[in-house]
Amino acid sequence: MKRFASFLLLLLATPLFGQTLDQRIDRDLASFVETYQSLHAAPELSTQEAKTSAFVAQRLCDLGWTVTYPFGKYEDPKLTCYGVVAVMKNGAGPTVLVRSDMDALPVIEQTGLPYASTVKTKNATGEEVGVMHACGHDLHMTTLLGTAKMLADLRKQWHGTVILVGQPAEEVVLGANGILHAGLYEQFGKPNYAIAMHDWSSLEAGKIGWCPGFFMSNSDSVNLTIRGVGGHGASPQSTKDPVIVAAQTVLALQTIVSRETSPLDPVVVTVGSIHGGAKRNVIPDEVKLLLTVRTYKPEVRKRVLASIERVARGVATAAGMPDDRMPIFEYVQSEAADATYNDPALTERLAKALEGALGAANVVRIDPAMVSEDFGRFGVNGQVPTALLALGAVDPAKIASGERLPSLHSSRFAPLPEPSIRTGVKAMTSMVLDLLK
């Protein structure tokens, strides 16, 4: 009888009666994949996430979280901030904020997936565009909902408060500010830590990447209007040709990177759009250049932006442009994003926790990137330690084959659902459990 009692106690202590995290995730994985596919097939553009956010809010309510929705406020009163804030308090302890973005991109999907998006809608200017989750925010939302399910089930294993944030308008860098300016921390409390994950188009599914310190860059948008004196294309001597000046400016801007910046300071100056003229035999009065500028350090950021204006004026002066036709420099404040800085101590702690949960071989240190995010704003200028980690999303066979991989924002970007979701949910749950153990 004693032997049977001992066996029964041992049996009760096994995962059959107290499931492991892996078993819990596997139990719900089919449901998570279904959620992911539903979100992928029904994307919504930035500032238009009404149905997406309502879906996320309802799922969190169903899981027992206290949900506030919609939450947030944009400067433009015509826009609704569709933020979702879900809170679960579980005794005394630290507060951890977990963020997922929710918006999609104006991209026509070309993945050929059975659940591919066929959505078309009108953008802010009234133009009809295709819509696709080409940046993996559907994967992020699924991970958030899966983590919410795990944390609700595992309340005996953690103490403190978890704040889950569904953030709209990340792609246009409005959402984080919209939520913060509405009083996120004043209403729900300032967290001790803020963490998030972003899928990674060069990291295989099943792995997590981490990078302490600067991880993603500042992003600045600049409009340059190169002005000239137009006229007949057959009589260029009677004009001041802004097309030529624009071409020279595009090339001259690269010397800011190659000859004014230390090779140890990453800088990117890209002219992504150039428009001027309407007819081949007419020299126009102006040419417009649209630039994206990426930097890390604040002082480098300030200097590079000033140099862009100086170089543009210098090229125009060399071309003999009159003072009243100097280039117009416009800094687009609404599109600016600050660098994402991963608190080193927090990031290294999370990496160690993930090594224990996933195995050291599946937790890899990766290089910083020159893409941008607005997640760093949840750190409110260093007041809250933040960490953004990379979630592998690529089929390992494709990486092994050496084939060219679609990048984020590509019409062909398609995460591998099951291993990506499983790893994302396990990783995020494990990180929260470690911070609230």
HELIX and SHEET records of a PDB file:
HELIX    1   1 LYS A    2  ALA A   13  1                                  12    
HELIX    2   2 LEU A   21  ALA A   41  1                                  21    
HELIX    3   3 ALA A   50  ASP A   62  1                                  13    
HELIX    4   4 HIS A  137  ASP A  153  1                                  17    
HELIX    5   5 ARG A  155  GLN A  157  5                                   3    
HELIX    6   6 GLY A  175  HIS A  181  1                                   7    
HELIX    7   7 LEU A  184  PHE A  188  1                                   5    
HELIX    8   8 PRO A  236  SER A  238  5                                   3    
HELIX    9   9 PRO A  242  ARG A  259  1                                  18    
HELIX   10  10 PRO A  298  ALA A  318  1                                  21    
HELIX   11  11 ASP A  323  ARG A  325  5                                   3    
HELIX   12  12 GLN A  333  GLU A  335  5                                   3    
HELIX   13  13 PRO A  344  LEU A  358  1                                  15    
HELIX   14  14 ALA A  360  ASN A  362  5                                   3    
HELIX   15  15 PHE A  375  GLY A  379  5                                   5    
HELIX   16  16 PRO A  396  SER A  401  1                                   6    
HELIX   17  17 PRO A  417  LEU A  435  1                                  19    
SHEET    1   A 8 THR A  66  PHE A  71  0                                        
SHEET    2   A 8 GLY A  83  ASN A  90 -1                                        
SHEET    3   A 8 GLY A 160  GLN A 167 -1                                        
SHEET    4   A 8 THR A  95  ASP A 101  1                                        
SHEET    5   A 8 TYR A 193  GLU A 204  1                                        
SHEET    6   A 8 THR A 386  VAL A 394  1                                        
SHEET    7   A 8 ILE A 208  TRP A 210 -1                                        
SHEET    8   A 8 VAL A 363  ARG A 365  1                                        
SHEET    1   B 2 LYS A 120  LYS A 122  0                                        
SHEET    2   B 2 GLU A 128  GLY A 130 -1                                        
SHEET    1   C 2 GLY A 213  MET A 216  0                                        
SHEET    2   C 2 THR A 340  ASN A 342 -1                                        
SHEET    1   D 4 VAL A 268  GLY A 276  0                                        
SHEET    2   D 4 GLU A 286  THR A 295 -1                                        
SHEET    3   D 4 ASN A 218  ARG A 227 -1                                        
SHEET    4   D 4 ILE A 328  TYR A 331 -1                                        
SHEET    1   E 2 GLY A 231  HIS A 232  0                                        
SHEET    2   E 2 VAL A 282  ILE A 283 -1                                        
END                                                                             
